[in-house]
Amino acid sequence: MQGQDSNRWRALVVIALAQLMVVLDGSIVNIALPSIQADLGITDDNRQWIITAYTLAFGSLLLLGGRIADYAGRKRMFIIGLLGFAVASALGGFLPQAGALAGVIFASRGLQGLFAALLAPAALSLISVTFSDSKERARAFGVYGAIAGGGAAIGLILGGVLTEYASWRWCLLVNVPIAVIAAVLAVYFVRESRTPGRARYDIPGALTVTAGLFFLVFGISQAESFGWGSTATVGFLALAVALLVSFVVIQARSAAPMLPLRIIRNRQRGGAYLAAFFVGTGGLSFFLFLSYFLQLILRFTPVQSGLSFLPFSAGVILSAGIASQLLPRFGPRFVTFTGFMLMSGAMFGLAQLTPSSSYLSAVLPFMILASLGFGLIFVPLSSTALSAVEDNDSGIASATLNTSQQIGGTIGIAVLNTVAASVTTRYVSDRTLNAPTPDAFVAGYGTTFEISSAVLLLMGIAWVFIVGKNSRLTEGHAERGATQTSAPAPSGRRKGV
């Protein structure tokens, strides 16, 4: 057994800084999207690729990135991911103002997604292997959870300020100094870890899962443009299913699988991945539709809209700290369940919004409720998803958690955006209106919040039964697994692995 890393808390600061950059980028670009479109002459049909190019690369390459980090070195991939992310951000930020070159920003966003797929699983797995004590690990995941939840709201604030008072380009260029500083600090404070022995990559598995996730996300993006019943949508989704089924078959038969099935067969870890998927499906759309409501209905400016999410950041930071204290004592079962109930209740409350609702009385209380729930969910999920995982597999386990949430969020936003548009269109048609009114838009938003509330409620109930009453044992298993940094433990040592 190795001793505690003396630089572990400094390493956590570096990892948290990198995570903040990735989370900021995801939300900051949403605020800047209208300005980017106007400045570069991007059509309405093509503007979605500013977002989709990133999610396609990120979502489809995460599992591969996690396995590369395990074999090539988590610190090394962490630093490469940071520097690559900086280069990709600079490419988009310094793009000349010319419509003919608008496609370059799609490429830069795709490159950001590629390097984020190396960075994200390496960052999360570094926490697992750096903190061997269960209580310290819970605190570390508390910090990570606060950054992951609060950073999205901070990104909306920063995006509004930069877009309104500087330029949308700074929404990309702001990543460059953050990434460079984090990379330099990582050289000194982050300890390298990797799977011992010769790297063995599952090439057929890598190709099928990467292509399968790509076509899944791409097919969903086609549904937004052409409808769920279109030939393009059905064809790409069917191809995705076939490739992902092939991936599972390959993993079951491979001597060196990319995603060892023992990772997801474990009841608690499998439940964490499933929960992360539905948090993405029902929870991440919260930012999108609430931003629509604030800007289109309440007529908030980009800065006002961003600042209105500041209480959400504070709430997540508070609840993540609470979760990190509760997790070692009570385990993830009811801490996470409480978070799901809070988020479900918040979504139900937001479903009651009307065009005459005010921010202070009708939005702010439920925003705070959602923020408290998010912190109570994310911290236990991060810990549970890596519990009892050998250090050799921590990168791929981290990538699986990120992939679950990323794909869940993509599916949720695509489906709920289609639902909102359909409800608004039906509202206009039923009342023979000439154009959508605020009531029509709010009817669509309300329906999405109702669906999100139901999804989160059902997942919270399912979580209690999936995890089981002995879930407190998770932390003990994780502690023993995290201390073995030089070699894998004997097979069959842990239940469910």
N, C-alpha and C positions, 0 to 999 in steps of 0.2 A: 504494500500500500504506500502510495506517495503522500507526502505532507501537503498541507494547504498551500496554494499559490499565494505568496506574499503580495503580489500585485493584483489579486483577484478583483478588488473593488475598483482599482484604476481601470482594469480591463472592462469591468461592467460599464463604466462611464463611456469608454470608447465604443462598446457595442451598442449602448443606448443612443449615442450620438448618431451612429450609422443607421439604426432603426428609425430614429426621428427623421432623418433625411428621406428615407424610403417612404415613410408614412406621409410626410409633408408633401412629397412630390405627387402622391396619389390624389390628394385633395386640392392642392394649390393650382393644378392645371385645370380643374373643373371650373374654378372661378374665372380663369383667364381665357377659357375656350371661346367666348364670343369675340374677344379682342384679337385672338390669334386668327380666327376665321376671317375677320374683316381685313386685317393687315396683310394677310397672305393671299387673299382672294380665293379661299377654299369654299367650294359649294356646300349647300346644306346636305346633299347626299354623301359627301366625303368627309364632313367634319367629324363624324363618329370615329374615324380612324386615328384621330389624335389620341383618343382614349383606348380604342380597341387594339391598335398596334402594340401598345404596352402590355395590355392584359393577355393578348395572344402569346407573346414571347414569354412573359412571366409565368403564366399559368401552365403552358405546355412544357417548359424547360425546368421547372422546379425540382421534379424528382431526379432528373439527370444531374442538376446542380448539386443536390444533396449528396448523391453518391460520389460525384467527383470530389466534393469537399472531404468525405470520409477517407478516400484513398490518397488524394494529392496533398492533403493537409488543410485543416479548417482555417487556420490563420492565413495561410497563403491564399486560399480562395477568397477569404474575407477581404484581404488587401487588394487582390486583383479585381474583385467586384466593386470595391470603392473607387479605384482609379478608373476602371472602365465606365462606371456610372458618371464620373466627372467628365470624361471625354465626350460621352454621348450627350450629356446635358449642354456642354459647350457647343457642340455641333448644332444643336437646335437653337440655342440662344443667340449665336452669332450668325444665324441664317440671314442672307440678304433679303431685303423687302422686294420680292419678285414672285408673282404667282406661279411662274414656270418652275420655280424651285420649291414650291410648297410641298412636293413629295419628299423633300429632304427631311422635313420635320417628322413625317411618318417614320422614316428610317431611323431618325435619332430616337424617337420614342420606342421603336422596336429594340434598338440597342440598349436603351435604359432597362427595358424588361429583361433582356438577356443577362445583363450583368447583375440585375436585382435577383435573378434566379440563382446566381452563384452566391450573392451576398446574404440573402435572407436565411436560407437554411444553415449556412456556416455560422451566422450570428447567434441563432437560437441554440444550436448544438454546442457552441463555445460556452454558453452559460451553463449547460448541463454538465460538461466535463470540467469546468473551472471551479464550480461550487459543489463540494462533496458532502457538506453537511446539509441535512434536510431543511433545517430552519433558515440557514443562510440562503439556500436555493430558493426557498419560498419568498424571501425578501428580494432576491435578485429578479425572480419572475414578477414580483410586484412592481418593481421599477420598469421592467420590460413592458408589462401590461399597461402601466400608466402612460408610457410613451406611445404605445400602439393605439390606445384609445384617445388620449388627449391630443396627440400629434395631428390627428385628422382635423380636429376643430381648429387647432393652431394654424394648420395649412390654409384653411378657409379664410382666417383672419389675415394672414400674411399675403395670400393671393389677392385678396381685395385691396389691401394697401398698395402692393407693388403694381397691380394692374391700373389702379385709379391714379396713383401719384408718380409712377415711374414708367414702366413698360412691361408688357407681358413677358418679354425676353428675360427679365430678372426672375420670373417664376421658374425658369430653367437654370439660369446662371447662378442662382443662390446655392445650388447643389455643389458647385465646383469647390469653393473654399471649405465647405463642411466636409466633403469627401476627402480632400487633400489633408486636412488637419487630422481627421479620424485615421487615415492610412498611416500618417507619420507616427501618431500616438500608438497605433496598433503594433508597430515594429518594436516598440520598447516595452509595452505593458501586457500584450496578449501572448499567452504561451501556446506554442504549436501543439497540435494533437492530430493523430491520424490512425487509420487502421493499419496494424502491423502486417508485414509481409508484402508480397508482390501484388500490385493493383490488378484486379480482375474485373473487367467491365462486361456487363451483359449487353452486348450490342443489339441482338434482336429485341430484347426487352426495352432498351433505350429507344430504339426506332419506333416500336409499336406504341409505347405509352406517350412519347412526345408527339407523334403524329395523331394519336387518338385524342389527346387533350387539345391539340391544335384544332382539329376538325370539330370537336365539341364546342369550343369557344367560338370558332368561325361560324358554325351552323347557327348558334344562338344569335350572333350578330346579324346573320342573314334574316332571321325571323323578325327582327326589328324593322327591316326594310321591306321584306316581301311577304311576311306572314308565316305563321307556323305550319300551314298546310301547303306551302309552295314546294315545288320540285327541288329547288336548291336547298331549302332548309331541311326537308325530310332526307334528301340524299346525303348531305354532309353529316347529319346526326346519325343516320344508319351506318355510315362508314365509321364514324367515331365509336359507336357501340361495338362494331365488329372488331376494330383494332384494340379496344380496351379489353374485350373478352379474350382476344388472342394474347394480350399482355399477361392476363391472369394465368392462362394455360402455360405460357412460357415460364412464368415465375414458379409455378408448381413443379416444373420439370428441370429447371436450370440448376447446375451445380453451384453457380455464383450469381444468384438473382439480384437484380437491381433493387427490388422491393421484396425482401424476404417476407413470406406470408405470415410468419410468426409475429411480425410487427403489428399487423392489423387483426390477427386472430385473438390477441389478448383482449379480454372483454372490456377492461377499463380504457385501454388505448383506443380500441375500435370505437368505443362510445365517445371518446374525446374527438376523434376525427369526424364522426357523424354529427356531433354537436357543433363543431366548427363550421361544417358545411351549412347547417341551418342558421347559425348566427350570421353567416355571410348572406344567406338567402333572405332572411327576415329582418336582419339588423342593419346591414350596410346601406340599404335603400333609404334608411332614415335620413341620412345627410342629403341625398339627392332630392327627395320630394319635399323635405322641409325647406331646403334652399329655394326650390321653385315657389313654395308658398310665400316665403319671406320676400322674394324679389318680384314675383309677378302679382301677388295679391296684396301684400302689405306695402309694396313699392319701396322696399329697402334698397339702398345703393349697395354695390359690391362690398364696400368697407363696412357699412352698417350690418349687412348680412353676415359677414365674417365675424364681426365683433359680437354678434348675438349668440354665437356658438361658444364664446369664452366660458360661460358657466358649465358647459359640457366638459371642457377640459379640466376644470377644477374638480368637478364631480368624479371624473374617472381617476384622477390622481388620488383623491381621498379614498375612494372605494377600493382601488388597487392596493393601497397601503393597508386598509382593513382586511382585505382578502389574504394578504401575505401573513398577517397575524393569526387569522382564523384557520388557515389551511393546515399548519402543523398540528393544531389541536383537534380539529373536527374532521379533517379530510375533505375531499372535493365534493362529496355527494350533495349535502344540503347547502353548502356555500354557493355552489353553481346553480342549484335549483332556485335559491332565493334570487339570484341574478336574473334568471330566466323569467321569474314571475314579475320582477320589477320592470324589465324591459317590455314584457307583454302588456302589463298595465299601462305603461307609458304610450305604447303604440295605440292601445284602445282609446286612451284619452285624446291623442292627436287625431284619431278618426272622427272626433266630434267637432273639429274645426269648421268654422263658417267664414265667409268673406268679411264679416264684421268682427271676427275674433281679434283680440289684442295680443301682442307679444307677451306682456307681463302677466296677464291673467290666464291665457289659454295655451301659450306655447312654453314659456319658461318653466312652470312647475313640472311638466311632463318631460322636458329636456333634461332637467336635473334628475328626475326619476330614472330615465333611460341611462344617464351617465353612471349612476350608482350601480345599476344592473350590469352594465358593460364591464366595469372593473371586477365585479364579483364573478363574472363568467370567465373572462379572459385569463386571469391569473391561474385559477385551478386547471383550466383546459391546457395551458402551456405546460404546466407541471405534470399533469396526468398523461399527456401525449408522449412525454419522454420518460415516464416512470418505467422502471425495470428494463430499460433498453441498454444493451451493452454499448459501451462507448464506440465500438466499431460501427454501430448502426445509428448513432445519434444524428448524423447529418441527414440520412434518409428519413428518419422519424420526424425530424424538424420539417423537412421538405414536404412530407405527407400532410402535416398539420397546415402549413401554408397553402398547399395545393387545395386542400379541402375548403378552406375559407375563401380562397381566390375564385375557385370554380363555383362555389355556392353563391358568392356575391355577384358573379357575372350572370349566372342563371337567374338569380333573384331580380336584379335590375332589369334584365331583358324581359322577363315575364311580367313583372309589375309595371314596367313602363308601357308594355302593350296593353295591360289591363286598364291602366289609367287613361290611355288614349281612347280605348274602346268605350269606357264609361262616359268620358267627356263627349265623344261623338254621339252616343246614344242619347245623352241628355239634350244635346242640341237638336237632334232629329225629333225626339218625342215632343219637344216644345216648339218645333218649327222656328228656331232662331236662325238669324242670318250668320252669326259667328259665335264662337265660344264666349261665354260670359264668365266672370269670376265664380259664380255658383257652379257652372259646368266644370271648370278646372278643379275646384275644391271637392266636387263629387268624385272625381277621378282619384285625387290624392287620398281622400277619406277611405275609399275602397282598398287602396294599397296598404294603408295603415291597419285596416281591419284584418286583411290577409296576413300581414306580418305578425300581428298580435296573436292570431290563431296558431301560426307556425311555431312561434316562440313558446307559447303555452304548451302545445303538444310535445315539443322537444324537451321542455323542462320536466314534464311528467315522465316521459320516456327515460330521461337521464337517471332519475331516481331508481328505476328498476334495472337499467342496464349496468350501472356502476355497482349496485349492491351494497349491503350494509357493512361489508368488511373493507370498504374503500380506504380506510385510514392506513391499511397495510401498504398502500401504494408508496408512501413516502419512505418507508423503511427499505423497500426494494430498491427505490431509486438511489438511496444513499449508498447501498452496497455496490450497485452497478457503477456509480460515478467514480468510485475510488480506483477502479481497475483501468488505469489509463495506459497501460503498456501492453496488455494482452487480453484477449477475450476470456471470459470465464468458461468453465467446463459446460458443455451442453447439458441441458436438462436440469440446470441448477435452480431455475425459477419456474414457478407455476405459470402456465399460460404463455410461455415464450417458445 
